[in-house]
Amino acid sequence: MESVSAVGVIDKGVAILEALAAGPLDLAGLQEAAGLPRATAHRLAVALEAHQFVRRDVAGRFCLGFELIRLGRAASDEFPLADLATPALAELRDLTGESVQLFVREGDTRRCVVSLRSQHALQWLVPVGAVLPLEAGSAGKVLDGHGVLRAESVEEREKGVASVSAAVVDRRGATVAAVSVSGPLERLTRSPGRKYGAAVTAAAQRISAAVVN
């Protein structure tokens, strides 16, 4: 497997956790999903199990451990933006009828920290925790550091999908997050900014006010 951090054991441990995020796996499945030798996968999974980051289900398969819940809650408590933003995001979802996301920049990528699903049968869903590139999609344009306060995207990252995003700013005017509405092209049209730009901007401004206060 390719090293990300230059600390091999950390990269391999994270590969184990990422593989288990998709669901329980036996050792053979874990080895394949993590791209590790069988002995290495077993050794690291057992070590993570000792720290309660991994557990076994009733069938003996490896699963994500409950200690991750505690750490996730601690991380959430240290990052109140998601809670501050959720009321405005829910209102935006109800107003537009489309899926709504909140993204933050993470290095050269963007991570989805809140995702609210459209109630339409045909919808576009970005899972919470998903990491996406900055160079494609309206949220990436808002978060790329060039001072763009609103942007739209039509089939840049996925065929048949459009989106419009607006910046959430802090008291200094620096962009700290991006609010997005995304969905099928047939509903958002090829001009999603014209259709929902004002609503997305209003939601972002409401969140910005909550951040400042």
N, C-alpha and C positions, 0 to 999 in steps of 0.2 A: 504494500500500500504506500501511497505517496505521503511524505511527511508534511505536516502543516506548520507545526510549532517548532520543529527541529529537536523536540524531546520525544523520542520514539515511543516510550511507554505511555505517555499522555495521549499521543495521537491514537494509539491502539486501543486504549481504554475508552476514549471518546467514540471510536469506531464501533466498539461493542454496544455502547449506550444508544448510538444512532441506529444501529441495526435493530435493537430491541424496541425502539420507538414505534416500529411498524407492527409490533405484536410479538407474542411468545414464540420462541424458537428452541428446537432441540440443538444439541451441540453441532451436528452436521449443518443444520440451517444457519446457525450463528457463525460458524466458520466461513461458510460461503458468503453470507450477507456482509460480514465485516472484512472479508478479503484477507483473512489471517490463517496461518497454519493451525491445524487442529489443536496441537499441544498449547500453542500460545493463546488461542481463543479460550480454551478450557481454563488455563492458569489465570488469565485476567478476569474471566467471568466469576470464578470462585473467589478471587481477591476482592472484586467489587461486591460480591455477595456478603463477604465478611464485614464490609462497611455499610451494608444494607442499601447499596445503590442498585443491586440486582437481587432478585429472589427467584424461587421456583414455584410454579403453579402445581395444581394437584396431579398433573400428568408428568411432573418432573422437568418441564421446559423452563428455560430461562426467561425472566420477565424483568421489566423495570421495577426497582425497589421502592418501597414507601418512603425511604429517607429523601428521595428526590422531591416528594410532595412538600416536605418541610423546607427544603432549600428553595423550592420554587415560590413558596409563600413568602419566605424571607426576601427573595429577590424582588417580588412584587411589592412588598412593603417599602423597599428602598427605591421603588420606581412608581410614584403615585400617579404619573401621567395617565396611565391606562384607566384608572378609576375616575380621574377627573374628566377624561374625555368621553367615557361611555354614555352618559345621558345625552350629550349632543350628537353622538354617533347613532344612537338608537332613534333619535328624532329624525336624523337625516335618512336613515334606512326606511323609516315609516313614510317620510315625505316622498322619497323617490321610488320606493318599492324595490330598490336594487341592493345588492350586497355592498357593504361599507367596511373599509379597513382603516387602521391607523398604523403607519410605518415609522420606524426610526432608523437613522443611519447607523451602521455597524461596520466600521472600516470602509472598505470599498464595496459594501453591499447594503441592502436594506432588509430589516426584519419586521415581520408583521406581529404587532403586539396586541391588537384587538381586531376581531373579525366577526361581523354580524351578517348573517345569511339573509338573502332575499327570500321572499315567500313565494316567488314564482317557481313553477316546476322546472323551467329552464333557467339555470342560474350559473354564476361564476363564483367559485369559492376559493379563497386563499386561507389555508389553515393558520391558526395562531402558531407562531414560532417559525413559520416558513422564511427562508432566507432567499432573496431574489437579487438580481443584478441591478446596479444603479443605471446602467447604460440603456436599459429598455423599460418602457412603462412610464406613465405620467408621474407616479410617486418618485421614481428615480430622478426625473428631471427637477423636481422640487427639492430633493435632498442632496443634489450633487455639488452644492456649495457655490453655485453661480448666481444666487440671489433671485431665482425664479419663484414667484409667489403662487402662480397657478399654471398648470400644464394639462394637456390632454394627450391621449395615446389611442391610436387605432391600429389594431392588429400588429403591434410592435413585438410583443412577447408571445402572444398566442393568437392563432388565426381565429377570426370570428369574435374577438373580444375587444371592447373599447373601455376606456376609463378617463376620469378627470380627477385631478388632485389639487389640493391647496395647502399652503404652508401654515403650520402652527409656529408662532414665534414667541420668544421670551421677552422680558422687559427691555432688552438691548436691541431687539429686532432681529436676533439671530434665529434661524430656522431650527426647531428642535424635533419636529415631526411633520408628517404629511397625512392629511385626510384624503381618502380616495373613495369614489363611487365607481364600481366596475360591473360589467355585465355583458350580455350578448350584443353584438353589433346591431342586430335587428331592432333592439329596443333603444340602445343609447345613440344610435345613428352614427354617421361618420363625423358628426360635430358634437361630441359629448359635452364639450365645454359650453356650447350654446344652450344645450338642453338642461344641464345640471350645474354649470359652473357657479352661478350665483348661490345656489343652495349649499354647495360644497364650501365655497368661500365663507358664507355665513357661519357654517358649523365650525370651520377652522378658527374664525375670529372669536367665536364663543369659547372654544377651548383655550385659545391664547389668553383671553381675559381670565379664565380660571387659573391658568399657569401663573400669570402675573400676580394674581390676588392670593 
